[in-house]
Amino acid sequence: MVKQMLLNLQNIDKNYGKEPLIVPVLKDVSLEVAQGDYIAIMGPSGSGKTTLMNIIGCLDRASEGTYLFEEEDISEMNDDALSDLRLNKIGFVFQNFNLLNSQTAQENVALPLIYAGVDKETRNHRANVALSKVGLADRTTFKPNQLSGGQKQRVAIARAIINNPKILLADEPTGALDQASGKQVMELFKTLNGEGVTIIMITHDANVASHAKKILHIIDGEIIENKQGGVA
């Protein structure tokens, strides 16, 4: 069965600065991602992996090259179109959770639905379903300071999947967690991927990367190696 192509990046360059002080960060990066893929991107600090993630997530634009998201050319989208794409088709998970401390778990998870114009009753129901999916049905009214690190990350994952995104982008998702909590997050990613969610994950941890189906290494802005991942 042929998988549907989700992302197609060809010959992507990203430069910062202006002549004569141009700093190349990404150099001729090409990457194809099919629906249902689970990819880990590894690289040392300054290698360009976060810049690549930002371009994939439509938080930044490439200097050169072509990026198609479901066959739509990202370069032809205006800021409003990119915002809609991020809201409806991309879920983000960050190392430090990025939760609002004044809001409950339910309110944090429901936040993207406010921007999508969903009514409060529906928002709360969908947030509770998402929290149940990540094993936090009994923590809906808890605020972040009442949750462990692992629970905070699961709230962040619930928020990331609330709009049923096409792709989940995770930037060092276990970086702020202890080993046991990190393992729980990896099991959750495995479950989500098994349900068809496409995942791209940045990590410096080879053990974490091994959970992915494919591992890409990026050095000095170039993808240099492609290994198969996957753990039992």
Helices and strands as residue ranges (DSSP letters): E 5-16, E 23-34, E 38-42, H 49-56, E 64-69, E 72-73, G 74-76, H 79-89, E 90-93, H 105-115, H 120-133, G 137-139, G 144-146, H 149-161, E 167-171, H 179-194, E 198-202, H 206-209, E 214-219, E 222-228
